Amino acid sequence: MSNVICSCLLGDNAKVRLRLSQLLHSEVGEIYGEDALDSGNAPVCEVELQGCRRDFFNNPHELPLSLGQQVIVATDGGHDYGVVYSTGIIALKKLKLKGLDKPGAERLDILRLADEQDMQLIRDLKHRKSEIREICLGKVKKHDLDLKLVDVELRLDQQKLSVYYTSAHRVDFRSLVRDLAGEFKARIQMVQITTREEARRANAFGPCGCLLCCSGWLPKIHANPFADKSLHSDSNGNDTHAFNITGICNRPKCCLGFSKHDKATAACPAVPPSVPPAGTRVSTPSGEAVVEEIDQQKKLVLIRYIRNDQKRTIPFDRCRTLLVRK
């Protein structure tokens, strides 16, 4: 996968994700009952941060939050910005499903709504991102490090710079960190990510023409989306079409993990005993032939006549009368 830059938090793809959340919130009354509409100002809400990351924050000041609203949130030793992604009972349900509602669980706070000064800082960071990336790329080349720079994130208070990269092996980037710290006068965090996370941060579209599941709605990237590998068998003579099941991360598509299969019908039909295996020489009314291929899905046998190399397909149910093994 080529170098990618995660789209801005306010970009078109982020608007697609936000629209999905808005549609979910519009059905709160039908899903959870009319009483759920009164829990709009819940003490917890979900905020989307840079890089398609979402986290839960407390709302101690009981701010009137709405979807898509930009807020300033507390971070480790500073503050950053984000967009409100879910509120009310939807946020509480997500918190429970993720197991983060346990007593004593620590969550950071939403400090305030973003004002005009904050909005100007956000726009400045957006314009500087390409410049920061070019500087980091130059530093990587200067130190001759075997890593691929994926994305950079400068926190709103400009006190922390996160550098996301991929690498096939361990990299000693201590000299790079010192160089970047002197350049940006900020704390440097090097984060090694997988190719799946790289695709998530790309905010791109898949071969299906839709926004990637991992960037759009999938809350967690699955390490192995195949629930039952036996359903995806590699039968003899069939093309596996690997390009149809591989995403831009060169891993199996996440959407395959949500495909429902009926074990009674998903498996390939069994080959009857009357069908000779591929490579077998058989006698037919038209002369000797060789079984070239067996299509289990279509229940057909492809044979090739020895005398003239012509090919012919025969249904399974006629193999007993037409084909005689030699």
C-alpha positions as CSV (number, residue, x, y, z in Angstrom):
1,M,0.0,0.0,0.0
2,S,1.4,3.4,-0.9
3,N,2.0,6.2,1.6
4,V,-1.2,7.5,3.0
5,I,-2.2,10.6,4.9
6,C,-5.2,10.3,7.2
7,S,-7.8,12.8,6.1
8,C,-8.7,15.7,8.3
9,L,-11.2,15.1,11.2
10,L,-13.5,17.5,9.3
11,G,-13.1,15.8,5.9
12,D,-15.7,14.2,3.7
13,N,-15.1,10.7,5.0
14,A,-15.6,11.9,8.6
15,K,-18.9,13.4,7.5
16,V,-20.0,10.0,6.2
17,R,-19.2,8.4,9.6
18,L,-21.0,11.2,11.4
19,R,-24.0,10.8,9.1
20,L,-24.2,7.1,10.1
21,S,-24.2,8.1,13.7
22,Q,-26.9,10.6,13.1
23,L,-29.1,8.0,11.5
24,L,-28.6,5.7,14.5
25,H,-29.6,8.5,17.0
26,S,-32.7,9.3,14.9
27,E,-34.0,5.8,15.7
28,V,-33.4,6.0,19.5
29,G,-37.1,6.2,20.2
30,E,-38.0,3.2,18.1
31,I,-35.1,1.1,19.4
32,Y,-35.1,1.9,23.1
33,G,-38.5,3.5,23.6
34,E,-39.7,7.0,24.1
35,D,-38.2,7.3,27.6
36,A,-34.7,7.0,26.0
37,L,-35.2,10.4,24.4
38,D,-34.9,12.1,27.8
39,S,-31.3,10.9,28.3
40,G,-29.7,13.3,25.8
41,N,-27.4,15.0,28.3
42,A,-25.8,11.8,29.6
43,P,-22.7,12.2,31.8
44,V,-20.6,10.3,29.1
45,C,-20.3,10.9,25.4
46,E,-18.2,9.5,22.6
47,V,-15.8,11.8,20.8
48,E,-13.9,11.1,17.6
49,L,-10.3,12.3,17.7
50,Q,-7.7,12.5,15.0
51,G,-6.9,9.3,13.1
52,C,-10.4,7.8,13.2
53,R,-9.9,7.2,17.0
54,R,-12.9,7.3,19.2
55,D,-12.9,7.5,23.0
56,F,-15.4,8.2,25.8
57,F,-15.2,11.3,27.9
58,N,-17.0,12.6,30.9
59,N,-19.2,15.7,30.6
60,P,-18.8,17.1,34.2
61,H,-20.0,20.6,33.2
62,E,-23.2,19.1,31.6
63,L,-22.5,20.9,28.3
64,P,-25.4,20.8,25.8
65,L,-23.7,18.6,23.3
66,S,-24.9,17.6,19.8
67,L,-23.6,15.4,17.1
68,G,-20.9,16.9,15.0
69,Q,-20.0,19.6,17.6
70,Q,-16.3,20.3,18.0
71,V,-15.1,20.2,21.6
72,I,-11.8,20.5,23.5
73,V,-11.0,17.5,25.6
74,A,-8.4,16.7,28.2
75,T,-5.4,14.5,27.3
76,D,-2.4,13.2,29.1
77,G,-0.8,16.4,30.3
78,G,-2.6,18.7,27.8
79,H,-5.6,19.1,25.6
80,D,-6.8,18.2,22.1
81,Y,-9.8,18.6,20.0
82,G,-12.4,16.2,18.7
83,V,-15.9,15.9,17.3
84,V,-18.9,14.6,19.3
85,Y,-19.8,11.2,17.7
86,S,-22.5,9.8,20.0
87,T,-24.4,11.0,23.1
88,G,-27.2,10.0,25.4
89,I,-28.3,6.4,25.6
90,I,-26.3,5.4,22.5
91,A,-23.0,6.4,24.1
92,L,-24.0,4.6,27.3
93,K,-24.8,1.4,25.4
94,K,-21.5,1.6,23.5
95,L,-19.7,2.1,26.8
96,K,-21.4,-1.0,28.2
97,L,-20.8,-3.2,25.1
98,K,-17.1,-2.3,25.3
99,G,-16.9,-3.2,29.0
100,L,-15.8,0.3,30.0
101,D,-18.6,1.0,32.4
102,K,-17.0,-0.8,35.4
103,P,-17.0,1.1,38.7
104,G,-13.8,3.1,39.1
105,A,-13.0,3.3,35.4
106,E,-11.0,6.4,34.7
107,R,-12.1,8.7,31.9
108,L,-10.9,12.1,30.8
109,D,-13.2,15.2,30.7
110,I,-14.6,17.4,28.1
111,L,-13.2,20.8,28.9
112,R,-15.3,23.1,26.8
113,L,-16.9,23.8,23.5
114,A,-14.5,24.9,20.8
115,D,-14.6,28.7,20.3
116,E,-13.5,30.7,17.4
117,Q,-9.9,30.9,18.6
118,D,-9.8,27.1,18.9
119,M,-11.3,26.8,15.4
120,Q,-8.5,28.9,14.0
121,L,-5.9,26.8,15.7
122,I,-7.5,23.7,14.3
123,R,-7.4,25.2,10.8
124,D,-3.7,26.1,11.3
125,L,-2.8,22.6,12.3
126,K,-4.6,21.2,9.3
127,H,-2.5,23.4,7.0
128,R,0.7,22.5,8.8
129,K,0.1,18.8,8.7
130,S,1.7,18.3,5.2
131,E,4.6,20.5,6.2
132,I,5.2,18.5,9.4
133,R,5.0,15.2,7.5
134,E,7.6,16.4,5.0
135,I,9.9,17.4,7.8
136,C,9.5,13.9,9.5
137,L,10.1,12.2,6.1
138,G,13.3,14.2,5.7
139,K,14.5,13.2,9.2
140,V,13.8,9.5,8.5
141,K,15.8,9.7,5.4
142,K,18.6,11.6,7.2
143,H,19.0,8.8,9.8
144,D,18.5,6.1,7.1
145,L,15.9,4.2,9.1
146,D,14.1,1.2,7.6
147,L,10.5,2.3,8.4
148,K,7.5,3.6,6.5
149,L,6.0,6.8,7.8
150,V,2.2,6.6,7.7
151,D,0.8,9.6,9.6
152,V,1.7,12.4,12.0
153,E,-0.5,14.0,14.6
154,L,0.3,17.2,16.4
155,R,-1.8,17.8,19.4
156,L,-3.8,21.0,19.7
157,D,-1.6,22.4,22.5
158,Q,1.4,21.5,20.3
159,Q,3.1,19.8,23.2
160,K,3.1,16.3,21.8
161,L,3.8,14.9,18.3
162,S,2.7,11.3,17.5
163,V,4.5,9.6,14.6
164,Y,2.8,6.5,13.2
165,Y,4.9,4.1,11.2
166,T,5.1,0.5,9.9
167,S,8.2,-1.7,9.8
168,A,8.9,-5.3,9.3
169,H,11.4,-5.5,12.2
170,R,12.5,-3.6,15.2
171,V,13.9,-0.1,14.6
172,D,16.2,2.0,16.8
173,F,14.7,5.5,16.4
174,R,16.3,7.1,19.5
175,S,18.4,9.5,17.3
176,L,15.3,10.3,15.3
177,V,13.3,11.2,18.4
178,R,16.0,13.5,19.7
179,D,16.1,15.2,16.3
180,L,12.4,15.7,16.1
181,A,12.1,16.9,19.7
182,G,14.7,19.6,18.9
183,E,12.8,20.6,15.7
184,F,9.3,20.8,17.1
185,K,10.1,21.5,20.8
186,A,7.5,18.9,21.8
187,R,7.3,15.4,23.2
188,I,7.7,12.8,20.5
189,Q,5.7,9.5,20.5
190,M,6.7,6.8,18.0
191,V,3.8,4.4,17.4
192,Q,4.3,1.2,15.3
193,I,1.0,0.1,13.7
194,T,-0.1,-2.8,11.5
195,T,-1.2,-2.7,7.9
196,R,-4.8,-2.9,9.0
197,E,-4.4,0.2,11.2
198,E,-2.6,1.9,8.2
199,A,-5.6,1.2,6.1
200,R,-7.9,2.5,8.8
201,R,-6.0,5.8,9.0
202,A,-6.0,6.1,5.2
203,N,-9.8,6.8,5.3
204,A,-10.0,5.4,1.7
205,F,-12.5,3.5,-0.3
206,G,-12.4,-0.2,-0.9
207,P,-12.8,-2.2,-4.1
208,C,-16.6,-2.3,-3.4
209,G,-16.8,1.5,-3.9
210,C,-17.8,2.1,-0.2
211,L,-15.8,3.6,2.6
212,L,-13.6,1.0,4.3
213,C,-15.3,-0.8,7.1
214,C,-12.4,-0.1,9.5
215,S,-12.5,3.6,8.7
216,G,-16.3,3.9,8.6
217,W,-18.3,2.0,11.2
218,L,-16.2,-0.9,12.4
219,P,-15.4,-0.2,16.1
220,K,-12.6,-2.8,16.3
221,I,-10.1,-4.1,13.8
222,H,-10.3,-7.9,13.7
223,A,-7.0,-9.9,13.6
224,N,-8.7,-12.7,11.7
225,P,-12.2,-12.1,10.3
226,F,-12.8,-15.7,9.3
227,A,-15.0,-17.3,11.9
228,D,-14.9,-20.7,10.2
229,K,-12.1,-21.3,7.7
230,S,-13.7,-24.5,6.5
231,L,-16.5,-22.5,4.8
232,H,-13.9,-20.9,2.5
233,S,-12.4,-24.2,1.2
234,D,-10.0,-24.4,-1.6
235,S,-11.6,-27.1,-3.8
236,N,-9.7,-28.8,-6.5
237,G,-9.9,-27.1,-9.8
238,N,-11.5,-23.9,-8.5
239,D,-10.0,-20.5,-8.6
240,T,-9.7,-19.0,-5.1
241,H,-9.9,-15.4,-6.4
242,A,-7.7,-14.0,-3.7
243,F,-8.1,-10.5,-5.0
244,N,-11.8,-10.7,-4.2
245,I,-11.2,-11.4,-0.5
246,T,-8.1,-9.2,0.1
247,G,-8.4,-5.5,1.1
248,I,-6.0,-2.7,0.5
249,C,-4.1,-3.8,3.6
250,N,-3.2,-7.1,1.9
251,R,-5.2,-8.9,4.6
252,P,-8.6,-10.6,4.4
253,K,-11.4,-8.1,4.2
254,C,-13.0,-7.3,7.5
255,C,-16.5,-7.5,6.0
256,L,-16.0,-11.3,5.4
257,G,-16.2,-11.8,9.1
258,F,-19.8,-10.6,9.0
259,S,-20.9,-12.9,6.2
260,K,-23.5,-15.4,7.3
261,H,-23.0,-18.9,6.0
262,D,-25.2,-21.9,6.3
263,K,-23.0,-24.9,6.9
264,A,-25.5,-27.2,5.1
265,T,-25.3,-25.2,1.9
266,A,-22.0,-23.3,2.1
267,A,-19.8,-26.3,1.6
268,C,-19.1,-27.6,-1.9
269,P,-21.3,-30.5,-3.0
270,A,-19.8,-33.9,-2.6
271,V,-18.4,-35.6,-5.7
272,P,-20.4,-38.9,-6.3
273,P,-18.4,-42.1,-6.7
274,S,-19.3,-42.4,-10.4
275,V,-17.2,-39.3,-11.2
276,P,-13.6,-40.2,-11.9
277,P,-10.9,-37.9,-10.3
278,A,-9.0,-35.4,-12.4
279,G,-6.2,-36.9,-14.6
280,T,-8.0,-40.3,-15.0
281,R,-8.1,-41.8,-18.5
282,V,-11.6,-42.9,-19.4
283,S,-13.4,-44.6,-22.3
284,T,-16.4,-42.8,-23.9
285,P,-18.7,-43.7,-26.8
286,S,-16.6,-41.1,-28.9
287,G,-13.2,-42.5,-27.9
288,E,-10.6,-42.3,-25.2
289,A,-10.4,-39.1,-23.1
290,V,-8.8,-37.6,-20.0
291,V,-10.6,-36.0,-17.1
292,E,-9.3,-32.4,-17.1
293,E,-11.3,-30.7,-14.4
294,I,-14.1,-31.2,-12.0
295,D,-16.4,-28.3,-11.2
296,Q,-18.2,-29.2,-7.9
297,Q,-20.3,-26.1,-7.8
298,K,-21.8,-26.6,-11.3
299,K,-21.6,-30.4,-11.0
300,L,-19.8,-30.8,-14.3
301,V,-16.8,-32.8,-15.5
302,L,-14.5,-31.4,-18.2
303,I,-12.9,-34.1,-20.4
304,R,-10.4,-33.9,-23.3
305,Y,-10.4,-36.4,-26.1
306,I,-7.0,-37.8,-26.8
307,R,-7.4,-38.1,-30.6
308,N,-8.2,-34.5,-31.4
309,D,-7.8,-32.6,-28.1
310,Q,-11.4,-31.5,-28.2
311,K,-13.0,-30.7,-24.8
312,R,-16.5,-31.5,-23.6
313,T,-18.4,-31.1,-20.3
314,I,-20.5,-33.9,-18.9
315,P,-23.0,-33.6,-15.9
316,F,-22.4,-35.7,-12.8
317,D,-25.5,-37.7,-13.4
318,R,-24.4,-38.9,-16.8
319,C,-20.9,-40.0,-15.8
320,R,-22.0,-43.5,-14.9
321,T,-23.3,-44.2,-18.4
322,L,-20.8,-42.2,-20.5
323,L,-17.5,-42.7,-18.7
324,V,-15.7,-45.9,-18.0
325,R,-12.4,-45.8,-16.2
326,K,-9.4,-47.5,-17.8
